[in-house]
């Protein structure tokens, strides 16, 4: 089975800032630029139909007021670029946002809706951005959705299994490969349910240092692995 879905934990922006002596804001800008580059690199792998980026965790929303302001301002600026980025139409990319989006400022919520609406007709590839996201929170929210349907008589316990439950998640897509930068080897609450049989690739470089050859190396290593899915 080939690689059809990939996910990224773009870690190490702040450590990169300390390493090269730049501000956190500048490092985040470079990290965002890198994400656009990675999306472009993925066109070299036509079998990959979905990519997910861990943009901002639920825990990140508890960072200092100043740092959070910088992050959200940058995110808002990038959302505005969706209108002018030709990559979505050229590659048929649909954009989706995953997480507790209602916790974000209303202005950003509106821009998210606008960005999704602008790309909703594209169906060749999907890019997911997890923002205000936590895998355990996603499972809890999915359980609440099912409970609401059960209470209304729209769903029964006998109908619920692992596959059915995934339909209540923000995204039921299970990544074949999860790439994390910075050398840290953990999921940090990313795609907790969906990653049950994902392969992992840990790159020692910080996210702004990630290069196209690093992505190629991750792909090559994935292709050399034997996936048994517990069988």
Order of alpha helices (4+ residues) and beta strands (2+ residues): beta-alpha-alpha-beta-alpha-alpha-beta-alpha-beta-alpha-alpha-beta-beta-alpha
